[in-house]
Every structure is written in structure tokens, then in C-alpha cells.
Amino acid sequence: MALRLAKAGLNLVLVARSQAVLEQMAKDLRDRDGIQVRLVIRDLSMAVSVDALVMQTADLDVGLLVAAAGFGTSGAFIDSRLEQEMEMLEVNCRSLLGLTWHFSQRFAQQRRGGIVLMSSIVGFQGMPFAAHYAATKAYVQTLAEALYVELAPYGVDVIAAAPGPTNSNFSDRAGMKMGKALSAGEVAQGTLNALGRKPTVLPGFLSKLLVYSLVPLPRWARVRIMGGVMKSMIK
């Protein structure tokens, strides 16, 4: 997302806990695209990080929020560590809610803006062996669908990007092995192209194939099929 937006000439605020990675990325973007980049080094699993980010961007004319922070887990729910599942809830839902609420206020007041929320194809039904992760993405999906309608009169566009398996460091942390997968650039460009045109986008052919092939089936069948897929992907 950052690469695509920088190439389009937008100045950026990059937010993550990995300072060295962000500093190198900021340098590359400044040198390549001639844009301004501000870094906010924060762990979004901590409640204070949302307030800190709000304060550190108060002086900027922000026009787009991309809430892309998140991670997943895999395996049997009863074998999971509650501490890690709670951390995932904090990042995937609580921090996303706080940032979305704040920037919705700002964008509505200025009568323009855009919000990109990262959903997933697993958010359209329960997913055994990634039960809680799928639940967090269902939260994101339904929030985006509703805000697409609520914020439209204020000139604010909202979209839920629901990709399928994507090549990133997500699978390593989640303990998964992926075969055919989307590129991060494919997901980013497909999402940005659809912003302002629809409430949900399935970026890339693979995402569409995986979702539309399940549409005719009853929900219980989709849950079992997706559970079988996830079980085969667990390392």
C-alpha cells in the first residue's frame, strides 16, 4: 500500500513497531518518489498507541487511513494461548476500531476522505483451525460494510479489502504454509482501484475464485470446506 501511494505522490505516515524497517522504507520512498514521510513507532496491540498516533498526526491534513496492521494464528482453538489470542484481538479489532472512529470524525468534518480496512475471505464464514482469526476478520468486514453506507453522505469512502492467501510474513507468524498466493502489490493495487466504487473488493483472481466457488453452498458446508483447507495449510 505504501509503495503504491508513494508512487502516486501522496505523503505518508508509516506506523509499525519495527523501527529499523520503517526508517529504511522511509529513506527509500523519499529518495525514489520525493515525498514526505513521517514515522510513528508504535505497537498497536497496546491501547495507548492509538491515542499517541492521533496526537502525532493532529497537525497533518490526513485524507486516507489504511488500517493494515494485523496478524493471525492457526491450529486447534483449545490448544491456543489465550495471551496471544487476546493480543490478536487488540491489533485486529480494538486498534482498528479506535483509528477508524477517530479518522471518521476528522474526515466527516472535512467532508472528504477514505478508509481502507483489511478484511479477508475467511471473514465470510467460520473457519475451523483459524477460528478466532476468522472471527476478527468478520468484525472488520461487517464494520466496513456498514460504514460504507453511514459515511457516504459526508464524502468519505470506505472499503473492505478481502484477499485470499497473500505472500507476506503473515504466514510465518500464523504457522502456515501457502501454495498459490497473491502478491502484496496485487492486493494493494486492486484495493486502491476499487476505493470509492464498492464496499468490498476481492483483489486478484484467486480471491474471487475461492469466494465465488463457495457461494452456492450452504453456510455449514462452507465452514467445513474452509476448515479442511486451513488444516492442510498448518505447518
Secondary structure by P-SEA (a helix, b strand, c coil): caaaaaaabbbbbbbcccaaaaaaaaaaaaaacbbbbbbbbccccccaaaaaaaaaaccccccccccccccccccccccccaaaaaaaaaaccaaaaaaaaaaaaaaaaaccbbbbbbbccccccccccaaaaaaaaaaaaaaaaaaaaaaccccbbbbbbbbccccccccccccccccccccaaaaaaaaaaaccccccccccaaaaaaaaaaccccaaaaaaaaaaaaaaacc
